[in-house]
Amino acid sequence: MKFIRQIKIEIGNILRSRFLLIIGILLLSASIVIPVISVITQNNREQNPGRGGPIAYERAVSYGGKPYYDSGEEPVIVDGVTIEADNPFYWNVKSLMEEKDRYETDNTMFSSPQVLDMVLDIMDQELAYYVRFAAIITAYDDYRMDLVWGGTSRLYDKFIYENYDPENLDILKEAVSFRYGMDDKSFKEKYIDITSEERLKALDEATEYLDTIYEVVESDDFAKYIELRIQQANDDIADLEEQISVQEQAIIDNPSQEENLNQYIEELNKQINMIKTNTIPILEYRLEKNIIPGEDTWENQALTELEQCRSQLTYTTIVSEEEFSKDQWMAEQYGTYAKYVAAMQAQIDDLNNRILVAQKCLDTGKPDMKFVPRGSRKITVGFLGYSTFVALFAVLLGGWLIASEFQQGTIRLLMIRPRSRVKILMSKFLAALLLCFGIYAAGALLNIVANGICFGFADFTFPNITVSGPVNFFVYYLPRFLAGLVPITFGFSVAFMLSVLIRNSAVAIAVPVFCFIGCTIALPMLAYRDAANWIAWTPIPYVQISSFFADYSPVNSMIQRGVPVSLTYGILLLLGLSAVCIGVAAQVFKKRDITN
């Protein structure tokens, strides 16, 4: 009881330091202020989407390999339709208009005026095509955008079939090649070497396809959209199967190229398999659950994760040791075949786990926090990085605690108390450490409440989905919160030991702070280098233990590459080093003469 009473007294003594008290209050305030600032910033971005904000990013469109943004350009007016600069088709329309003006002014690039006229006719149809959609679709995340981009090839087909004239094929071919970039062989096979009946049928199909696109876009018919997307996917399968047939015939004609052609056929089969097992099932699922692409919902986040991981998994394979030995880049990258296999298997396991989690969320109708990035759960876990700032506060407190007694000469008064030196030292140690823990716990609790107020308490009611099953969020959160206590303990113990050994608070504080900052800088520099995998056995990846719980961090990158970074090992390492620091400090303090 006397020892506990002494700890309480030491806590009171520490709190008498205005400087430390102010810093502690600022740390606690941050746990409330940060969520409030996040809400204000988010609202400002939504109301005033500046050029650098997320909405401006969504307005970016790749055209000609370059990104374009709404940069205050004047609107364009075509056939009575006003197209603003933030319209998804603005740059398509504007560039077509500028090109038309340029060609009409300078026609030297064409072999004849007839070719120029045909090129301008094609461009007029393209212009009308984009203007028609620009009048309806005004946002880049509109799900109907996929159909618009996919319909341009049918637009060219329709134009070619309508303008087919055996006596003017050279004119048609030159104009189409200029706008469409089709080579002579493909042009001949697709449009020339067919019967008139086949040409008429192809024209009807292209016209019907375009009419369907117009209907879906103008009526906003989601069911029809899915039907058309599935048709596109099946058309892609047919094209890929046709390519496989061509390559199989090429093997017969050129047996010496069999190995290379078989690799190409394998890639084509992978694409077919992806469409059959990934693209089409996801489209059917969207229709069944009425999940519209582009909407800001967790279901879309989960489906995107599912689709991307399946696609990546298809192309993530482990090659044989013989192939590994032949590949100089892989040999240099991984060093040994065993390390390569471990790294690739880690990537495959990670992808499979992500697929499993996404599928479970969709099956149960309950989102994991990763699919609600602006939800209370995600933001609360992200705030675990708060432990790093508390650890720096602990360094400040630990470095000041004993060294200040020596520097101020009050250590003699401390020693005349009827208690052993070890008890005096440990009462100070535990008092300060408990105070740091208290700030960390109070800050985390205040942050949970603030996040609930700012982002909604309802999100906390959803479980976190893991590979083994759903877990209550707070059951998921608690061990990660407790892990944050470890770097706090480590930082405090190191500073406390230096405070006893050096008796200079400035040095006792500066050295651990420098090491903490050094670890933070060194980790991203070393994490991606195979030659630096030794850092997995040092404290460097573990002083910021919250990085283990982030989606994207150098630590997670190391884990995916098969580097033996282990949270359990890191916790044991830091606690073990903390115990050593405490033991050294106790032994030195116990035997050292008090001379000032």
GUPARO-658423 format. One line per 8 residues: number of its first residue (from 0); their letters; for each residue x, y, z of C-alpha. Coordinates in Angstrom, 1 decimal, decimal comma, always signed. Example, Ala and Ser with C-alpha at 12.3 -4.5 7.8 and 13.67 -1.06 7.14 Angstrom:
2
0	AS	+12,3 -4,5 +7,8  +13,7 -1,1 +7,1
END
This chain:
596
0	MKFIRQIK	+0,0 +0,0 +0,0  +2,9 +2,4 +0,8  +4,4 +1,7 -2,6  +1,1 +2,4 -4,3  +0,7 +5,6 -2,3  +4,2 +6,6 -3,4  +3,3 +6,1 -7,0  +0,3 +8,4 -6,5
8	IEIGNILR	+2,5 +11,0 -5,0  +4,9 +10,8 -7,9  +2,1 +11,2 -10,4  +1,1 +14,3 -8,6  +4,7 +15,6 -8,7  +4,9 +15,0 -12,4  +1,6 +16,8 -13,0  +3,0 +19,9 -11,2
16	SRFLLIIG	+5,2 +20,5 -14,2  +3,3 +22,9 -16,3  +5,3 +22,2 -19,4  +4,5 +18,4 -19,2  +0,9 +19,1 -18,3  +0,4 +21,4 -21,3  +1,9 +18,8 -23,6  -0,3 +16,1 -22,2
24	ILLLSASI	-3,4 +18,3 -22,6  -2,4 +19,1 -26,2  -2,1 +15,3 -26,9  -5,6 +14,7 -25,5  -7,0 +17,6 -27,5  -5,6 +16,2 -30,7  -7,7 +13,1 -30,3  -10,8 +15,3 -30,6
32	VIPVISVI	-9,6 +18,1 -32,9  -8,3 +15,8 -35,6  -11,8 +14,2 -36,4  -13,4 +17,6 -36,3  -10,8 +19,0 -38,7  -11,3 +16,0 -41,0  -15,1 +16,6 -41,1  -14,6 +20,3 -41,8
40	TQNNREQN	-12,0 +19,6 -44,5  -14,2 +17,0 -46,1  -17,2 +19,3 -46,2  -15,1 +22,1 -47,7  -13,8 +19,8 -50,4  -17,4 +18,7 -51,3  -18,7 +22,3 -51,4  -15,6 +23,8 -53,1
48	PGRGGPIA	-14,0 +21,1 -55,1  -10,7 +22,8 -55,9  -8,5 +21,6 -58,7  -6,4 +19,5 -56,3  -9,4 +17,9 -54,4  -10,7 +14,4 -54,9  -13,7 +15,5 -57,0  -11,2 +17,3 -59,3
56	YERAVSYG	-9,3 +14,1 -59,6  -12,5 +12,2 -60,6  -13,0 +14,8 -63,3  -9,7 +13,9 -64,8  -9,9 +11,9 -68,1  -7,1 +10,4 -70,0  -7,1 +11,7 -73,6  -4,1 +11,1 -75,9
64	GKPYYDSG	-2,1 +9,8 -73,0  -2,4 +13,0 -71,1  -4,7 +13,9 -68,1  -7,1 +16,8 -68,5  -8,9 +18,6 -65,7  -11,6 +21,1 -65,4  -9,3 +24,1 -65,5  -11,9 +26,9 -66,2
72	EEPVIVDG	-12,1 +26,3 -69,9  -14,9 +28,0 -71,8  -17,9 +25,7 -72,6  -18,4 +24,6 -76,1  -21,8 +24,7 -77,9  -22,6 +22,1 -80,6  -26,1 +21,8 -82,2  -27,6 +23,8 -79,4
80	VTIEADNP	-26,0 +21,6 -76,7  -23,8 +23,4 -74,2  -21,0 +21,3 -72,9  -19,2 +22,6 -69,8  -15,5 +22,0 -69,1  -16,2 +19,5 -66,4  -18,3 +17,3 -68,7  -16,7 +13,8 -69,3
88	FYWNVKSL	-16,9 +14,4 -73,1  -15,7 +18,0 -73,1  -12,2 +17,3 -74,4  -13,4 +14,7 -76,9  -15,8 +17,3 -78,4  -13,4 +20,2 -78,3  -10,4 +18,3 -79,8  -12,6 +17,0 -82,6
96	MEEKDRYE	-13,8 +20,5 -83,4  -10,2 +21,8 -83,3  -9,0 +18,9 -85,6  -11,8 +19,6 -88,1  -10,8 +23,2 -88,3  -7,2 +22,3 -88,8  -7,8 +19,8 -91,5  -10,2 +22,2 -93,4
104	TDNTMFSS	-7,4 +24,8 -93,3  -4,5 +22,5 -94,2  -5,5 +19,5 -96,4  -2,0 +18,7 -97,6  -1,8 +15,5 -95,5  -4,5 +13,8 -97,7  -4,0 +12,4 -101,1  -7,2 +14,0 -102,5
112	PQVLDMVL	-10,1 +16,2 -101,5  -12,4 +13,2 -101,5  -10,3 +11,6 -98,7  -10,6 +14,9 -96,7  -14,3 +15,0 -97,2  -14,6 +11,4 -95,9  -12,4 +12,1 -92,9  -14,6 +15,1 -92,1
120	DIMDQELA	-17,7 +12,9 -92,4  -16,3 +10,4 -90,0  -15,4 +13,2 -87,5  -18,9 +14,6 -87,8  -20,4 +11,3 -86,8  -17,9 +11,0 -83,9  -18,8 +14,5 -82,9  -22,6 +13,8 -83,0
128	YYVRFAAI	-21,9 +10,6 -81,0  -20,2 +12,3 -78,2  -22,5 +15,3 -78,1  -25,5 +13,0 -77,8  -24,0 +11,5 -74,6  -22,6 +14,8 -73,3  -26,2 +16,1 -73,1  -27,1 +13,3 -70,6
136	ITAYDDYR	-23,9 +12,1 -68,9  -22,3 +14,8 -66,8  -20,1 +12,9 -64,3  -17,1 +10,6 -64,9  -18,4 +8,0 -62,4  -21,6 +7,5 -64,3  -21,9 +3,7 -64,9  -23,1 +4,3 -68,5
144	MDLVWGGT	-19,6 +5,7 -69,5  -18,4 +2,1 -70,1  -20,9 +1,7 -72,9  -20,0 +4,9 -74,5  -16,3 +4,1 -74,9  -17,1 +0,6 -75,9  -19,4 +1,8 -78,7  -16,8 +3,8 -80,7
152	SRLYDKFI	-15,6 +0,8 -82,7  -19,2 +0,0 -83,8  -19,5 +3,6 -84,9  -16,6 +3,1 -87,3  -18,0 -0,2 -88,4  -21,3 +1,4 -89,2  -19,6 +4,2 -91,2  -17,5 +1,8 -93,2
160	YENYDPEN	-20,3 -0,5 -94,1  -22,6 +2,4 -95,1  -19,9 +4,0 -97,2  -18,6 +0,8 -98,9  -18,1 +1,4 -102,6  -16,0 -1,0 -104,6  -15,0 +1,8 -107,0  -13,7 +4,1 -104,2
168	LDILKEAV	-12,2 +1,6 -101,8  -8,8 +3,4 -101,7  -10,5 +6,6 -100,5  -12,4 +4,7 -97,8  -9,3 +2,8 -96,7  -7,2 +5,9 -96,5  -9,8 +7,8 -94,5  -10,5 +4,9 -92,1
176	SFRYGMDD	-6,8 +4,3 -91,7  -6,2 +7,9 -90,8  -8,9 +8,0 -88,1  -9,1 +4,4 -87,0  -5,5 +3,3 -87,5  -6,5 +0,0 -89,1  -3,8 -1,9 -91,2  -4,5 -2,9 -94,8
184	KSFKEKYI	-4,7 -6,7 -94,0  -7,3 -6,3 -91,2  -9,3 -3,8 -93,2  -9,4 -6,2 -96,1  -10,3 -9,3 -94,0  -13,0 -7,5 -92,0  -14,7 -5,3 -94,6  -13,7 -6,3 -98,1
192	DITSEERL	-13,4 -10,1 -98,3  -17,0 -10,7 -97,3  -20,2 -11,2 -99,2  -22,8 -8,4 -99,6  -25,2 -10,4 -97,3  -22,5 -10,6 -94,6  -21,8 -6,9 -95,0  -25,5 -6,0 -94,7
200	KALDEATE	-25,8 -8,3 -91,6  -22,8 -6,6 -90,0  -24,3 -3,2 -90,7  -27,6 -4,2 -89,1  -25,7 -5,5 -86,0  -23,6 -2,4 -85,6  -26,7 -0,2 -86,0  -28,7 -2,3 -83,5
208	YLDTIYEV	-25,8 -2,2 -81,0  -25,5 +1,6 -81,2  -29,3 +2,0 -80,9  -29,2 -0,2 -77,8  -26,4 +2,0 -76,3  -28,5 +5,1 -77,0  -31,5 +3,5 -75,5  -29,7 +2,4 -72,3
216	VESDDFAK	-28,0 +5,8 -71,8  -31,2 +7,8 -72,5  -33,5 +5,6 -70,5  -31,0 +4,9 -67,7  -32,0 +1,2 -68,0  -29,6 -0,6 -65,6  -30,8 -4,1 -66,5  -30,3 -3,4 -70,2
224	YIELRIQQ	-26,9 -2,0 -69,3  -25,8 -5,3 -67,7  -27,2 -7,3 -70,6  -25,1 -5,2 -73,0  -22,0 -5,4 -70,8  -22,4 -9,2 -70,8  -22,8 -9,2 -74,5  -19,6 -7,2 -74,8
232	ANDDIADL	-17,8 -9,7 -72,6  -19,0 -12,6 -74,7  -17,9 -10,8 -77,8  -14,5 -10,4 -76,2  -14,4 -14,1 -75,5  -15,3 -14,8 -79,2  -12,5 -12,5 -80,4  -10,0 -14,2 -78,0
240	EEQISVQE	-11,0 -17,6 -79,2  -10,6 -16,5 -82,8  -7,1 -15,3 -81,9  -6,3 -18,7 -80,4  -7,4 -20,4 -83,5  -5,1 -18,2 -85,6  -2,2 -18,9 -83,3  -2,8 -22,7 -83,3
248	QAIIDNPS	-2,7 -22,5 -87,1  +0,5 -20,5 -86,9  +2,0 -23,3 -84,8  +1,1 -25,8 -87,6  +2,6 -23,5 -90,2  +5,7 -22,6 -88,1  +6,6 -25,4 -85,7  +9,8 -23,6 -84,7
256	QEENLNQY	+7,7 -20,9 -83,0  +5,7 -23,3 -81,0  +7,1 -22,3 -77,6  +6,5 -18,6 -78,0  +3,1 -19,1 -79,6  +2,0 -21,5 -76,8  +2,9 -18,8 -74,2  +0,7 -16,3 -76,1
264	IEELNKQI	-2,1 -18,8 -76,3  -1,8 -19,4 -72,6  -2,2 -15,6 -72,0  -5,3 -15,5 -74,2  -6,8 -18,5 -72,3  -6,1 -16,6 -69,0  -8,1 -13,6 -70,4  -11,0 -15,9 -71,4
272	NMIKTNTI	-11,0 -17,5 -68,0  -11,0 -14,1 -66,3  -14,0 -12,9 -68,3  -15,9 -16,2 -67,6  -15,1 -16,5 -63,9  -14,7 -12,8 -62,9  -16,2 -10,2 -65,2  -19,5 -11,9 -66,1
280	PILEYRLE	-20,3 -13,3 -62,6  -19,7 -9,8 -61,1  -22,0 -8,2 -63,7  -24,7 -10,8 -62,9  -24,2 -10,2 -59,2  -24,6 -6,4 -59,8  -27,9 -7,0 -61,6  -29,2 -9,4 -58,9
288	KNIIPGED	-28,4 -7,0 -56,0  -28,9 -3,8 -58,0  -25,4 -2,5 -57,3  -24,8 +0,4 -59,7  -21,2 +1,0 -60,6  -19,8 +4,4 -59,7  -22,0 +4,9 -56,7  -20,2 +5,6 -53,4
296	TWENQALT	-21,2 +2,4 -51,6  -19,3 -0,3 -49,8  -20,6 -2,9 -52,1  -18,8 -1,2 -55,0  -15,7 -1,1 -52,9  -15,9 -4,8 -52,2  -16,7 -5,8 -55,8  -13,7 -3,7 -57,0
304	ELEQCRSQ	-11,5 -5,5 -54,5  -12,8 -8,8 -55,6  -12,3 -8,1 -59,3  -8,8 -6,7 -58,9  -7,6 -9,4 -56,6  -8,9 -12,2 -58,9  -7,3 -10,6 -61,9  -4,0 -10,2 -60,1
312	LTYTTIVS	-4,1 -13,7 -58,8  -4,6 -15,0 -62,3  -1,2 -13,5 -63,3  +0,6 -14,3 -60,0  +2,3 -17,7 -60,5  +5,3 -19,4 -59,1  +7,8 -20,4 -61,8  +9,9 -23,5 -61,6
320	EEEFSKDQ	+13,4 -23,4 -60,2  +14,8 -23,9 -63,7  +12,9 -20,9 -65,1  +14,0 -18,9 -62,0  +17,6 -19,7 -62,6  +17,3 -18,5 -66,3  +15,7 -15,2 -65,3  +18,6 -12,9 -64,2
328	WMAEQYGT	+16,3 -10,2 -62,9  +14,5 -12,6 -60,5  +17,7 -14,1 -59,4  +19,1 -10,6 -58,5  +15,8 -9,6 -56,9  +15,2 -12,5 -54,6  +18,7 -14,1 -54,3  +17,6 -17,7 -53,8
336	YAKYVAAM	+14,7 -19,7 -55,2  +13,4 -20,4 -51,6  +13,1 -16,7 -50,9  +11,4 -16,2 -54,2  +8,8 -19,0 -53,5  +8,2 -17,5 -50,0  +7,6 -14,0 -51,4  +5,3 -15,2 -54,1
344	QAQIDDLN	+3,4 -17,5 -51,8  +3,0 -14,5 -49,4  +1,5 -12,5 -52,2  -0,8 -15,3 -53,3  -2,0 -15,9 -49,7  -2,7 -12,2 -49,2  -4,7 -12,0 -52,4  -6,7 -15,1 -51,5
352	NRILVAQK	-7,4 -13,6 -48,0  -8,6 -10,4 -49,5  -10,9 -12,2 -51,9  -12,3 -14,3 -49,0  -13,0 -11,2 -46,9  -14,6 -9,3 -49,8  -16,8 -12,3 -50,7  -17,9 -12,8 -47,0
360	CLDTGKPD	-18,9 -9,1 -46,8  -21,0 -9,4 -49,9  -22,5 -12,7 -48,8  -23,4 -11,4 -45,3  -24,4 -7,9 -46,4  -22,0 -6,5 -43,7  -19,1 -4,4 -44,7  -15,6 -4,8 -43,3
368	MKFVPRGS	-14,1 -1,4 -42,3  -11,7 -1,4 -45,3  -14,8 -0,9 -47,6  -16,0 +2,1 -45,6  -12,9 +4,3 -45,7  -14,7 +7,3 -44,3  -16,4 +5,3 -41,5  -15,8 +5,5 -37,8
376	RKITVGFL	-14,0 +2,1 -37,6  -11,5 +2,8 -40,3  -10,7 +6,3 -38,9  -10,4 +4,9 -35,4  -7,9 +2,2 -36,3  -6,0 +4,8 -38,3  -5,7 +6,9 -35,2  -3,6 +4,1 -33,6
384	GYSTFVAL	-0,7 +6,0 -35,0  -1,4 +8,3 -32,0  +0,8 +5,9 -30,0  +3,9 +7,3 -31,8  +3,2 +10,8 -30,4  +2,5 +9,4 -27,0  +5,8 +7,5 -27,2  +7,6 +10,7 -27,9
392	FAVLLGGW	+5,9 +12,3 -24,9  +7,1 +9,3 -22,9  +10,6 +9,9 -24,1  +10,4 +13,5 -23,0  +9,0 +12,4 -19,6  +11,5 +9,5 -19,1  +14,5 +11,7 -20,0  +13,4 +14,4 -17,7
400	LIASEFQQ	+12,4 +12,3 -14,7  +15,7 +11,4 -13,0  +18,1 +13,6 -14,8  +16,2 +16,7 -13,6  +16,6 +15,5 -10,0  +20,4 +15,4 -10,5  +20,5 +18,7 -12,3  +18,4 +20,5 -9,7
408	GTIRLLMI	+20,2 +18,9 -6,8  +17,0 +17,5 -5,3  +18,3 +13,9 -5,7  +19,8 +14,2 -2,2  +16,4 +15,0 -0,7  +15,0 +12,0 -2,5  +17,7 +9,7 -1,1  +17,0 +10,6 +2,6
416	RPRSRVKI	+13,6 +9,0 +2,4  +13,3 +5,7 +4,4  +12,9 +3,6 +1,3  +15,3 +1,6 -0,8  +16,8 +3,2 -3,9  +15,1 +0,6 -6,2  +11,7 +1,3 -4,7  +12,2 +5,0 -5,2
424	LMSKFLAA	+13,3 +4,5 -8,7  +10,5 +2,1 -9,6  +7,9 +4,3 -8,0  +9,0 +7,1 -10,4  +9,2 +4,7 -13,3  +5,7 +3,2 -12,8  +4,1 +6,6 -12,0  +5,4 +8,2 -15,2
432	LLLCFGIY	+4,6 +5,1 -17,3  +1,1 +4,8 -16,0  +0,6 +8,5 -16,8  +1,7 +7,9 -20,4  -0,6 +4,9 -20,6  -3,4 +7,0 -19,2  -2,9 +9,7 -21,8  -2,9 +7,1 -24,6
440	AAGALLNI	-6,0 +5,4 -23,3  -7,9 +8,6 -22,7  -6,9 +9,9 -26,1  -8,1 +6,7 -27,8  -11,4 +6,8 -25,9  -12,0 +10,5 -26,7  -11,1 +9,7 -30,3  -13,7 +6,9 -30,5
448	VANGICFG	-16,4 +9,2 -29,2  -15,3 +12,0 -31,5  -15,3 +9,7 -34,5  -18,7 +8,4 -33,6  -20,1 +12,0 -33,4  -18,4 +13,1 -36,6  -18,7 +10,0 -38,7  -21,6 +8,1 -37,1
456	FADFTFPN	-21,8 +5,6 -34,3  -23,7 +3,2 -36,5  -20,5 +2,1 -38,3  -19,2 +0,7 -34,9  -22,1 -1,8 -34,9  -20,7 -3,6 -38,0  -18,3 -6,4 -37,3  -14,8 -6,6 -38,9
464	ITVSGPVN	-14,7 -9,5 -41,4  -11,6 -11,7 -41,1  -10,6 -14,9 -42,9  -11,8 -16,9 -39,9  -15,1 -15,0 -39,6  -16,7 -11,8 -38,4  -15,3 -10,2 -35,2  -16,9 -7,5 -33,1
472	FFVYYLPR	-15,1 -4,2 -33,9  -14,0 -3,5 -30,4  -12,7 -7,1 -30,0  -10,7 -6,5 -33,2  -9,6 -3,0 -32,0  -8,5 -3,9 -28,4  -5,4 -6,0 -29,1  -4,2 -3,4 -31,6
480	FLAGLVPI	-4,7 -0,7 -29,0  -2,7 -2,8 -26,5  +0,0 -3,3 -29,0  +0,4 +0,5 -29,2  +1,5 +0,4 -25,5  +4,6 -1,5 -26,4  +6,5 +1,3 -28,3  +5,4 +3,7 -25,5
488	TFGFSVAF	+7,0 +1,4 -23,0  +10,1 +1,0 -25,1  +10,7 +4,7 -25,7  +10,1 +5,6 -22,1  +12,4 +2,8 -20,8  +15,3 +3,9 -23,1  +15,0 +7,6 -22,1  +14,6 +6,6 -18,4
496	MLSVLIRN	+17,8 +4,5 -18,5  +19,7 +7,4 -20,2  +18,3 +9,8 -17,6  +19,9 +7,6 -14,9  +23,2 +6,9 -16,7  +23,9 +10,4 -18,1  +22,1 +12,6 -15,6  +21,5 +15,1 -18,4
504	SAVAIAVP	+17,9 +15,5 -19,4  +18,7 +17,1 -22,8  +20,8 +14,2 -23,9  +18,5 +11,6 -22,4  +15,7 +13,1 -24,4  +17,5 +13,9 -27,7  +19,1 +10,5 -28,2  +15,8 +8,5 -28,2
512	VFCFIGCT	+14,0 +11,1 -30,2  +16,7 +11,0 -32,8  +16,5 +7,2 -32,9  +12,7 +7,3 -33,2  +12,8 +9,8 -36,1  +15,7 +7,8 -37,6  +13,7 +4,6 -37,6  +10,8 +6,4 -39,2
520	IALPMLAY	+13,0 +7,7 -42,0  +15,0 +4,5 -42,4  +12,1 +2,1 -42,7  +10,7 +3,3 -46,1  +14,2 +3,6 -47,4  +15,2 +0,0 -46,5  +11,9 -1,8 -46,6  +12,0 -2,3 -50,4
528	RDAANWIA	+15,6 -3,5 -50,6  +16,2 -7,2 -50,4  +19,7 -6,6 -49,1  +18,3 -4,8 -46,1  +16,0 -7,6 -44,9  +18,1 -7,7 -41,7  +16,0 -4,8 -40,4  +13,2 -7,4 -39,6
536	WTPIPYVQ	+15,4 -8,5 -36,6  +15,9 -4,9 -35,3  +13,5 -2,5 -33,6  +13,3 -0,4 -36,8  +10,0 -1,8 -38,2  +8,4 -2,0 -34,7  +8,8 +1,4 -33,1  +5,8 +2,5 -35,3
544	ISSFFADY	+3,8 -0,5 -34,5  +0,6 +1,0 -35,9  +2,0 +0,6 -39,4  +1,1 -3,1 -39,0  -2,5 -2,1 -39,0  -2,4 +0,2 -42,0  -3,5 -1,0 -45,5  -0,5 +0,4 -47,3
552	SPVNSMIQ	+2,8 +0,7 -45,4  +6,5 -0,3 -45,8  +5,9 -3,1 -43,2  +3,1 -4,7 -45,1  +5,1 -4,5 -48,3  +7,9 -6,4 -46,5  +5,4 -9,0 -45,3  +4,1 -9,4 -48,9
560	RGVPVSLT	+7,6 -10,0 -50,1  +8,1 -12,8 -47,7  +10,4 -10,8 -45,3  +10,1 -12,4 -41,8  +8,6 -9,3 -40,2  +6,4 -10,5 -37,2  +4,3 -8,4 -34,9  +4,7 -11,0 -32,2
568	YGILLLLG	+8,5 -10,9 -32,5  +8,4 -7,1 -32,5  +6,4 -6,9 -29,3  +8,7 -9,4 -27,6  +11,8 -7,6 -28,8  +10,7 -4,2 -27,6  +9,5 -5,5 -24,3  +12,7 -7,5 -23,9
576	LSAVCIGV	+14,8 -4,4 -24,6  +12,6 -2,4 -22,3  +13,3 -4,9 -19,5  +17,0 -4,7 -20,1  +16,9 -0,9 -19,9  +15,0 -1,0 -16,7  +17,4 -3,5 -15,2  +20,4 -1,5 -16,2
584	AAQVFKKR	+18,9 +1,7 -14,7  +18,0 +0,0 -11,5  +21,5 -1,5 -11,0  +23,3 +1,8 -11,8  +21,0 +3,8 -9,6  +21,3 +1,3 -6,8  +25,1 +1,5 -6,7  +25,9 +5,0 -7,9
592	DITN	+27,2 +7,6 -5,5  +25,2 +10,7 -5,1  +27,7 +13,6 -5,5  +25,5 +16,6 -6,2
END
